[in-house]
Amino acid sequence: MDSDTLKVLIAMVCYMLVVIGIGLFFAKRAQENSENYFLGGRSLGPWVAAMSAEASDMSGWLLMGLPGVAYWCGLADAAWTAIGLAIGTYINWLIVAKRLRRYSAVSGDAITIPDFLSNRYHEDKKVILGISALLILVFFTVYASSCFVTCGKLFSSLFDTDYHTMMILGAVFVVFYTVVGGFLAESASDFMQAVVMFCALIAIVGFGVYNAGGFGEVIDNAKEIPGYLSLTSLATPQVDADGVQQASAGLPLFGEATEYGIITILSTASWGLGYFGVPQVLLRFMAIRKVDELKKSRRIATVWCVISLASAVFIGLIGRSLFPFTDELATKSLSENVFVVLAQTMLHPLFAGVIMAGILAATISSSDSYLLIAASAFSKNIFEGIIKKDASDKTVMHVSRVILILISLVGMIIAWDDQSVIFTLVSFAWAGFGATFGPIILFSLFWKRTTREAAVCGMLAGGIMVFVWNMLIKPMGGIFGIYELLPAFLVSCVVIVIVSLITKEPSQQIYDEFERARNYND
């Protein structure tokens, strides 16, 4: 290991020690009871709630996946994704946060999303509880695998080591940290990591523009590639049979730009719909200490999100300007290392190490959320809620840790392929949550006529359609090649409305609780 690499490693190790310190600091409080461990006792302030929600949501794909998409095929795909996410962030904080915080407190003081949905419909037989918990397990396992891929790519690229070894080491660190600290440690460190991520993005944009010769140079370079800078067309890299981009005289080869029509734009922008169903964000709404602090949180979260997403997209364009063609970024999978390559090239090793910690920050902040929520879905909702209803709080927490480790093992198996594309893994899991939980969360909060049967059918319809569209319909191409979240979300909504109207009206008790939640003040 040369001296520069050692300096990068030292900076990253120092960062990891700080993260572990936060986990140990909150460990005692986290172990007091399952509510503290899983929801932090509803004690989050507006800054921590906002920043931890965004950091846990964005994950390593913000620093690797999204810049990689922009680098590989230009502005359209990345920009419309970012626009959809920015709008979705604002609307979610505006209309869902306050109602969910109130309703979750009124309906049995729910501390997980399955808890809330089950309590909302006054279940005797815990059908909603079981189905929603299982769906969380499935999609969060995929999510966790995307984080492990990020760890593997980051460390193998930095230190020229084996991807699989680095992926495993990264996963072990995340598991240890999550087991020790619980939700409070996760949220506190996520706040710090949101700051690190934000600073890392801004720093790379600033240094990148300077090294490229100015903003105009970046734009002029992008204009030379057919469709690269357009919002209505897509650049098409010419690749060989192995997916490696071809070059001539050191310059990358592109084919004719492909159309990026209105249907595709709506499909890509529909990423914003996912926000209504992602548990890691919804839990922050439930955990904030006071309802009237949500307005401040909304402003903080929206500003952070807009600036971070715009920076991530522009980093891809900067990368194509500074490195029009390089073996390090020559495939769609490798292009996700553009952030790493820029940091290593432009910055002093110690500063590069801090910037690399930004990627590690994004990965940790997301993976600990995913693992904790998935583990709580099983231990609280399936084990305690269905299998062993008299289980002690201590037993539930022990089961949670065992499940957390098992989920991590499955996630590592999914992440074993070193050609995995982070953006692809994240997009599938995001669609799963958006279509499974998004519609029923919205209907549960805003339409009191929604029935228990509709909740079950809507969740199943959305979840199944994500798989069906992704694996069977989307490969047909054409109009069917749209992102699976949009059709699955719409199908779930239609099913919820139809089933609610043809099934027995909810009880007066549920109606009364709905009205109490609307007027609840903590």
C-alpha positions as CSV (number, residue, x, y, z in Angstrom):
1,M,0.0,0.0,0.0
2,D,1.6,3.4,-1.0
3,S,1.6,6.5,1.1
4,D,-1.3,8.1,-0.6
5,T,-3.6,5.1,-0.2
6,L,-2.5,4.9,3.5
7,K,-3.6,8.5,4.0
8,V,-7.0,7.8,2.5
9,L,-7.4,4.8,4.7
10,I,-6.4,6.7,7.8
11,A,-9.1,9.4,7.1
12,M,-11.7,6.7,6.5
13,V,-10.8,4.8,9.7
14,C,-11.0,7.9,11.8
15,Y,-14.5,8.5,10.4
16,M,-15.6,4.9,11.1
17,L,-14.4,5.3,14.7
18,V,-16.6,8.4,15.2
19,V,-19.6,6.4,13.9
20,I,-18.8,3.5,16.2
21,G,-18.5,6.0,19.1
22,I,-22.0,7.3,18.3
23,G,-23.4,3.8,18.4
24,L,-21.7,3.1,21.8
25,F,-23.0,6.4,23.2
26,F,-26.6,5.5,22.5
27,A,-26.2,1.8,23.2
28,K,-27.4,1.9,26.8
29,R,-30.5,3.9,26.0
30,A,-31.3,1.7,23.0
31,Q,-31.3,-1.4,25.1
32,E,-33.8,-0.1,27.7
33,N,-36.9,-1.3,25.6
34,S,-38.0,-2.1,22.1
35,E,-39.6,1.3,21.6
36,N,-36.3,3.0,22.2
37,Y,-34.5,0.5,20.1
38,F,-36.8,0.7,17.1
39,L,-38.2,4.3,17.3
40,G,-36.1,6.2,19.7
41,G,-39.0,7.0,22.0
42,R,-40.4,9.5,19.6
43,S,-37.7,12.0,20.6
44,L,-36.2,13.2,17.3
45,G,-35.8,17.0,16.8
46,P,-36.5,18.7,13.5
47,W,-32.9,18.8,12.3
48,V,-32.2,15.2,13.1
49,A,-35.5,14.0,11.8
50,A,-35.1,15.8,8.4
51,M,-31.4,15.0,7.8
52,S,-31.5,11.4,9.0
53,A,-34.6,10.8,6.8
54,E,-32.8,12.0,3.7
55,A,-29.5,10.4,4.5
56,S,-31.1,7.0,5.2
57,D,-33.2,7.3,2.0
58,M,-30.5,8.4,-0.5
59,S,-27.8,5.8,0.4
60,G,-24.7,5.1,-1.7
61,W,-26.6,5.4,-4.9
62,L,-26.7,9.2,-4.5
63,L,-22.9,9.4,-4.6
64,M,-22.3,6.4,-6.9
65,G,-25.4,5.3,-8.7
66,L,-26.9,8.6,-9.8
67,P,-23.6,10.2,-11.0
68,G,-22.9,6.9,-12.8
69,V,-26.2,7.2,-14.7
70,A,-25.4,10.8,-15.7
71,Y,-21.9,9.9,-16.8
72,W,-22.9,6.9,-18.8
73,C,-25.9,8.1,-20.8
74,G,-26.3,11.8,-20.1
75,L,-28.7,14.2,-18.4
76,A,-32.2,12.9,-19.1
77,D,-32.4,9.7,-17.1
78,A,-30.6,11.1,-14.1
79,A,-32.3,14.5,-14.1
80,W,-35.9,13.3,-14.4
81,T,-35.1,10.8,-11.6
82,A,-33.8,13.7,-9.4
83,I,-36.7,16.0,-10.3
84,G,-39.2,13.2,-9.3
85,L,-37.4,12.6,-6.1
86,A,-37.2,16.3,-5.1
87,I,-40.9,16.8,-5.7
88,G,-41.8,13.6,-3.9
89,T,-39.7,14.6,-0.9
90,Y,-41.5,17.9,-0.6
91,I,-45.0,16.5,-1.0
92,N,-44.4,13.6,1.4
93,W,-43.2,16.0,4.2
94,L,-46.1,18.4,3.4
95,I,-49.1,16.0,3.4
96,V,-48.0,12.7,4.9
97,A,-45.7,13.6,7.8
98,K,-48.1,15.4,10.1
99,R,-51.0,13.0,9.6
100,L,-48.9,9.9,10.1
101,R,-47.3,11.3,13.2
102,R,-50.7,11.9,14.7
103,Y,-52.4,8.8,13.5
104,S,-49.6,6.4,14.6
105,A,-49.8,7.9,18.1
106,V,-53.6,7.6,18.3
107,S,-53.8,4.1,16.8
108,G,-52.2,2.1,19.6
109,D,-48.9,4.2,19.7
110,A,-47.6,2.2,16.7
111,I,-43.8,2.0,16.4
112,T,-43.5,0.2,13.0
113,I,-45.3,0.6,9.7
114,P,-46.9,-2.9,9.9
115,D,-48.0,-1.9,13.5
116,F,-49.6,1.2,12.2
117,L,-51.5,-0.5,9.4
118,S,-52.7,-3.3,11.6
119,N,-53.9,-0.9,14.3
120,R,-55.5,1.4,11.8
121,Y,-57.9,-1.3,10.7
122,H,-58.3,-2.8,14.2
123,E,-57.2,-6.3,13.1
124,D,-58.0,-9.4,15.2
125,K,-56.3,-11.8,12.9
126,K,-53.0,-10.1,12.0
127,V,-53.2,-10.6,8.2
128,I,-52.1,-7.0,7.4
129,L,-49.4,-7.2,10.0
130,G,-47.9,-10.4,8.6
131,I,-48.1,-9.5,4.9
132,S,-46.6,-6.0,5.4
133,A,-43.8,-7.4,7.6
134,L,-42.9,-10.1,5.0
135,L,-42.9,-7.5,2.2
136,I,-40.6,-5.3,4.2
137,L,-38.3,-8.3,4.7
138,V,-38.2,-9.0,1.0
139,F,-37.6,-5.5,-0.4
140,F,-35.2,-4.4,2.4
141,T,-33.0,-7.4,1.8
142,V,-32.6,-6.2,-1.8
143,Y,-32.0,-2.7,-0.5
144,A,-29.3,-3.9,1.9
145,S,-27.6,-5.8,-0.9
146,S,-27.3,-2.5,-2.9
147,C,-25.4,-1.0,0.1
148,F,-23.1,-4.0,0.3
149,V,-22.4,-3.6,-3.4
150,T,-21.5,0.0,-2.7
151,C,-19.0,-1.0,0.0
152,G,-17.4,-3.6,-2.2
153,K,-17.0,-1.2,-5.2
154,L,-15.7,1.6,-3.0
155,F,-13.1,-0.3,-1.2
156,S,-12.0,-2.5,-4.1
157,S,-11.6,0.6,-6.2
158,L,-9.7,2.6,-3.6
159,F,-7.3,-0.1,-2.4
160,D,-7.1,-2.3,-5.5
161,T,-8.3,-5.3,-3.5
162,D,-10.8,-8.1,-4.0
163,Y,-14.4,-6.9,-4.3
164,H,-15.9,-9.9,-2.4
165,T,-13.6,-9.4,0.6
166,M,-14.3,-5.7,0.8
167,M,-18.0,-6.2,0.4
168,I,-18.1,-8.7,3.3
169,L,-16.0,-6.4,5.6
170,G,-18.3,-3.5,4.9
171,A,-21.4,-5.6,5.7
172,V,-19.8,-6.9,9.0
173,F,-19.1,-3.3,10.1
174,V,-22.7,-2.2,9.3
175,V,-24.2,-5.2,11.1
176,F,-22.1,-4.6,14.2
177,Y,-23.0,-0.9,14.4
178,T,-26.7,-1.5,13.9
179,V,-26.9,-4.3,16.5
180,V,-25.2,-2.1,19.1
181,G,-26.9,1.3,18.7
182,G,-30.5,0.9,17.4
183,F,-32.7,3.7,16.1
184,L,-31.2,6.6,18.1
185,A,-27.6,5.8,17.1
186,E,-28.8,5.3,13.6
187,S,-30.6,8.7,13.5
188,A,-27.8,10.6,15.2
189,S,-25.1,9.2,13.0
190,D,-27.4,9.7,9.9
191,F,-27.5,13.4,10.8
192,M,-23.8,13.6,10.8
193,Q,-23.6,11.5,7.6
194,A,-26.1,13.8,5.8
195,V,-23.7,16.7,6.6
196,V,-20.7,14.7,5.3
197,M,-22.6,13.6,2.1
198,F,-23.7,17.2,1.4
199,C,-20.2,18.6,1.9
200,A,-18.7,15.8,-0.2
201,L,-21.0,16.5,-3.1
202,I,-20.4,20.2,-3.0
203,A,-16.7,19.8,-2.8
204,I,-16.4,17.5,-5.8
205,V,-18.6,19.8,-7.9
206,G,-16.4,22.8,-7.0
207,F,-13.1,21.1,-7.6
208,G,-14.5,19.3,-10.7
209,V,-15.6,22.5,-12.3
210,Y,-12.3,24.2,-11.5
211,N,-10.3,21.3,-13.0
212,A,-12.5,21.1,-16.1
213,G,-11.8,24.8,-16.9
214,G,-15.1,26.2,-15.8
215,F,-18.8,25.5,-15.9
216,G,-18.9,26.4,-19.6
217,E,-16.3,23.8,-20.5
218,V,-18.3,21.1,-18.9
219,I,-21.4,22.1,-20.8
220,D,-19.6,22.5,-24.1
221,N,-18.1,19.0,-23.7
222,A,-21.6,17.5,-23.0
223,K,-23.0,19.3,-26.1
224,E,-20.6,17.4,-28.3
225,I,-22.2,14.0,-27.4
226,P,-25.5,13.3,-29.2
227,G,-28.4,13.6,-26.8
228,Y,-26.1,13.9,-23.8
229,L,-27.4,17.3,-22.5
230,S,-31.0,16.9,-23.6
231,L,-34.0,16.2,-21.3
232,T,-35.9,14.6,-24.2
233,S,-33.2,12.2,-25.6
234,L,-30.6,9.8,-24.3
235,A,-27.0,9.4,-25.2
236,T,-26.1,5.8,-26.4
237,P,-22.6,4.6,-25.7
238,Q,-21.3,2.1,-28.3
239,V,-20.3,-1.0,-26.4
240,D,-18.9,-4.4,-27.4
241,A,-20.3,-7.8,-26.5
242,D,-19.0,-7.5,-22.9
243,G,-20.6,-4.1,-22.4
244,V,-17.3,-2.2,-22.6
245,Q,-17.6,1.2,-24.3
246,Q,-15.6,1.6,-27.5
247,A,-13.2,4.4,-28.2
248,S,-11.3,6.0,-31.1
249,A,-8.2,8.1,-30.6
250,G,-8.9,8.2,-26.8
251,L,-12.4,9.5,-27.2
252,P,-15.6,7.5,-26.4
253,L,-17.8,6.4,-29.2
254,F,-21.6,7.1,-29.1
255,G,-24.4,6.1,-31.4
256,E,-27.3,8.3,-32.4
257,A,-29.3,9.6,-29.5
258,T,-32.5,7.7,-28.6
259,E,-35.8,9.4,-27.9
260,Y,-36.8,10.1,-24.3
261,G,-40.5,10.6,-24.7
262,I,-43.3,11.8,-22.4
263,I,-44.2,8.3,-21.3
264,T,-40.6,7.7,-20.3
265,I,-40.3,11.0,-18.5
266,L,-43.5,10.3,-16.5
267,S,-42.1,6.9,-15.7
268,T,-38.7,8.2,-14.5
269,A,-40.2,11.1,-12.6
270,S,-42.5,8.5,-10.9
271,W,-39.5,7.8,-8.6
272,G,-41.2,10.5,-6.4
273,L,-44.1,8.2,-5.8
274,G,-41.8,5.9,-3.9
275,Y,-41.5,8.3,-1.0
276,F,-45.1,7.6,0.2
277,G,-44.1,4.0,0.9
278,V,-40.5,3.9,2.1
279,P,-40.4,2.9,5.8
280,Q,-37.1,4.5,6.6
281,V,-38.6,7.9,5.8
282,L,-42.1,7.2,7.3
283,L,-40.5,6.1,10.6
284,R,-38.9,9.5,10.9
285,F,-42.3,11.1,10.6
286,M,-43.5,8.8,13.4
287,A,-40.5,9.5,15.6
288,I,-40.4,13.3,15.7
289,R,-41.1,14.6,19.1
290,K,-43.7,17.3,18.2
291,V,-46.1,17.7,15.3
292,D,-45.5,21.4,15.0
293,E,-41.7,20.8,14.3
294,L,-42.5,19.0,11.1
295,K,-42.7,22.3,9.1
296,K,-39.1,23.1,9.9
297,S,-38.1,19.5,9.1
298,R,-39.8,19.8,5.7
299,R,-37.8,22.9,4.7
300,I,-34.5,21.4,5.9
301,A,-35.2,18.1,4.0
302,T,-36.3,19.7,0.8
303,V,-33.3,22.1,0.6
304,W,-30.8,19.3,1.4
305,C,-32.5,17.0,-1.2
306,V,-32.6,19.5,-4.1
307,I,-29.0,20.6,-3.7
308,S,-27.6,17.1,-3.2
309,L,-29.5,15.6,-6.2
310,A,-28.5,18.4,-8.5
311,S,-24.9,18.1,-7.4
312,A,-24.9,14.3,-7.9
313,V,-26.2,14.6,-11.5
314,F,-23.7,17.4,-12.4
315,I,-20.9,15.2,-11.0
316,G,-21.6,12.7,-13.8
317,L,-21.3,15.5,-16.4
318,I,-18.1,16.7,-14.9
319,G,-16.7,13.2,-14.9
320,R,-17.4,12.8,-18.7
321,S,-15.6,16.1,-19.3
322,L,-12.5,15.3,-17.3
323,F,-12.5,11.6,-18.2
324,P,-14.2,11.2,-21.6
325,F,-12.8,7.7,-21.7
326,T,-10.9,5.6,-19.2
327,D,-10.8,1.9,-18.5
328,E,-11.8,2.6,-14.9
329,L,-15.3,3.8,-16.1
330,A,-15.7,1.8,-19.3
331,T,-18.8,-0.2,-18.5
332,K,-22.2,0.7,-17.1
333,S,-21.3,-0.9,-13.8
334,L,-17.8,0.7,-13.6
335,S,-19.2,4.2,-14.4
336,E,-20.7,4.2,-10.9
337,N,-17.1,4.8,-9.7
338,V,-16.9,8.3,-11.3
339,F,-17.3,10.0,-7.9
340,V,-14.4,7.9,-6.5
341,V,-12.2,8.5,-9.6
342,L,-12.8,12.3,-9.4
343,A,-11.9,12.5,-5.7
344,Q,-8.8,10.4,-6.0
345,T,-7.6,12.5,-9.0
346,M,-8.3,16.0,-7.8
347,L,-7.7,16.0,-4.0
348,H,-4.9,15.5,-1.6
349,P,-5.2,11.9,-0.2
350,L,-6.3,13.0,3.3
351,F,-9.1,15.2,1.8
352,A,-9.9,12.4,-0.6
353,G,-10.3,10.1,2.4
354,V,-12.8,12.4,4.0
355,I,-14.7,12.6,0.7
356,M,-14.7,8.8,0.4
357,A,-16.1,8.8,3.9
358,G,-19.1,10.6,2.3
359,I,-19.8,7.5,0.3
360,L,-19.3,5.3,3.3
361,A,-21.6,7.7,5.2
362,A,-24.3,7.3,2.6
363,T,-24.0,3.5,2.7
364,I,-24.0,3.2,6.4
365,S,-26.8,5.6,6.9
366,S,-29.0,3.6,4.6
367,S,-28.0,0.1,5.4
368,D,-28.4,0.4,9.1
369,S,-31.9,1.8,8.5
370,Y,-32.8,-1.0,6.2
371,L,-31.5,-3.7,8.5
372,L,-33.1,-2.3,11.6
373,I,-36.5,-1.8,10.0
374,A,-36.5,-5.3,8.4
375,A,-35.4,-6.9,11.7
376,S,-38.2,-5.0,13.6
377,A,-40.7,-6.1,11.0
378,F,-40.1,-9.7,11.8
379,S,-39.4,-9.5,15.6
380,K,-42.1,-7.1,16.5
381,N,-44.7,-7.9,13.9
382,I,-44.4,-11.5,13.0
383,F,-42.6,-13.1,16.1
384,E,-44.3,-11.0,18.8
385,G,-47.4,-10.1,16.9
386,I,-48.3,-13.6,15.5
387,I,-46.0,-16.4,16.6
388,K,-45.4,-15.7,20.3
389,K,-47.6,-13.0,21.6
390,D,-46.4,-13.3,25.2
391,A,-42.8,-12.8,24.2
392,S,-40.8,-10.5,26.6
393,D,-39.3,-7.3,25.3
394,K,-35.8,-8.7,25.8
395,T,-36.7,-11.8,23.8
396,V,-38.0,-9.6,20.9
397,M,-34.8,-7.6,20.8
398,H,-32.7,-10.9,20.8
399,V,-34.8,-12.2,17.9
400,S,-34.4,-8.9,16.1
401,R,-30.6,-9.2,16.2
402,V,-30.6,-12.8,14.9
403,I,-32.9,-11.8,12.0
404,L,-30.7,-8.8,11.3
405,I,-27.7,-11.1,10.8
406,L,-29.7,-13.5,8.6
407,I,-31.0,-10.6,6.4
408,S,-27.4,-9.4,6.1
409,L,-26.2,-12.9,4.9
410,V,-28.9,-13.0,2.3
411,G,-28.0,-9.5,1.2
412,M,-24.4,-10.5,0.8
413,I,-25.4,-13.4,-1.4
414,I,-27.4,-11.0,-3.7
415,A,-24.5,-8.6,-3.7
416,W,-21.9,-11.3,-4.6
417,D,-21.9,-10.4,-8.3
418,D,-19.3,-7.8,-8.7
419,Q,-21.0,-6.5,-11.9
420,S,-24.1,-5.6,-10.0
421,V,-25.4,-2.1,-10.8
422,I,-26.3,-0.2,-7.6
423,F,-28.9,1.9,-9.4
424,T,-30.7,-1.2,-10.7
425,L,-30.9,-2.8,-7.3
426,V,-32.1,0.4,-5.6
427,S,-34.7,1.1,-8.3
428,F,-36.3,-2.3,-7.9
429,A,-36.5,-2.1,-4.1
430,W,-37.8,1.5,-4.3
431,A,-40.5,0.4,-6.7
432,G,-41.4,-2.5,-4.3
433,F,-41.9,-0.2,-1.3
434,G,-43.6,2.6,-3.3
435,A,-46.2,0.3,-4.9
436,T,-46.7,-1.9,-1.8
437,F,-47.0,0.7,0.9
438,G,-47.4,4.1,-0.8
439,P,-51.0,3.8,-1.9
440,I,-52.3,2.1,1.3
441,I,-50.5,4.7,3.5
442,L,-52.1,7.5,1.5
443,F,-55.6,6.0,1.6
444,S,-55.3,5.0,5.2
445,L,-54.4,8.6,6.2
446,F,-56.9,10.5,4.0
447,W,-59.9,8.2,3.1
448,K,-61.7,6.8,6.1
449,R,-63.8,4.5,3.9
450,T,-60.8,2.4,3.1
451,T,-61.4,-1.2,4.4
452,R,-59.1,-3.8,5.9
453,E,-59.8,-6.1,2.9
454,A,-58.7,-3.3,0.5
455,A,-55.5,-2.8,2.5
456,V,-54.6,-6.5,2.1
457,C,-55.5,-6.6,-1.6
458,G,-53.9,-3.3,-2.4
459,M,-50.6,-4.2,-0.9
460,L,-50.5,-7.6,-2.6
461,A,-51.5,-6.1,-5.9
462,G,-48.8,-3.5,-5.8
463,G,-46.1,-5.9,-4.7
464,I,-47.0,-8.6,-7.2
465,M,-47.2,-6.1,-10.1
466,V,-43.7,-4.9,-9.4
467,F,-42.3,-8.4,-10.0
468,V,-44.6,-9.1,-12.9
469,W,-43.9,-5.8,-14.7
470,N,-40.1,-5.9,-14.1
471,M,-39.6,-9.6,-15.1
472,L,-42.4,-10.2,-17.7
473,I,-43.8,-7.0,-19.2
474,K,-40.9,-4.6,-19.1
475,P,-38.6,-6.8,-21.2
476,M,-41.1,-6.4,-24.1
477,G,-39.8,-2.9,-24.5
478,G,-41.6,0.0,-26.2
479,I,-44.4,1.6,-24.1
480,F,-44.0,-1.4,-21.7
481,G,-40.4,-0.5,-20.9
482,I,-41.5,2.1,-18.3
483,Y,-40.3,1.9,-14.7
484,E,-42.4,-0.7,-12.8
485,L,-43.3,1.7,-9.9
486,L,-45.7,3.7,-12.0
487,P,-48.0,0.9,-13.2
488,A,-47.8,-1.0,-9.9
489,F,-48.7,2.1,-7.9
490,L,-51.7,2.8,-10.1
491,V,-52.9,-0.8,-10.0
492,S,-52.7,-0.8,-6.2
493,C,-54.7,2.5,-6.0
494,V,-57.4,1.1,-8.3
495,V,-57.6,-2.2,-6.3
496,I,-57.9,-0.3,-3.0
497,V,-60.8,1.9,-4.3
498,I,-62.7,-1.0,-5.8
499,V,-62.3,-3.4,-2.9
500,S,-63.2,-0.7,-0.4
501,L,-66.4,0.1,-2.2
502,I,-67.6,-3.5,-2.6
503,T,-66.7,-4.6,1.0
504,K,-68.4,-3.8,4.3
505,E,-68.0,-0.2,5.5
506,P,-65.6,0.2,8.5
507,S,-67.0,0.3,12.0
508,Q,-68.0,3.5,13.7
509,Q,-65.0,3.0,16.1
510,I,-62.6,3.2,13.2
511,Y,-64.3,6.3,11.9
512,D,-64.1,7.9,15.3
513,E,-60.4,7.1,15.6
514,F,-59.9,8.6,12.1
515,E,-61.4,11.9,13.2
516,R,-59.4,11.9,16.5
517,A,-56.2,11.5,14.4
518,R,-57.1,14.5,12.3
519,N,-57.4,16.7,15.3
520,Y,-54.8,15.2,17.6
521,N,-52.2,17.5,19.2
522,D,-49.3,16.1,21.1
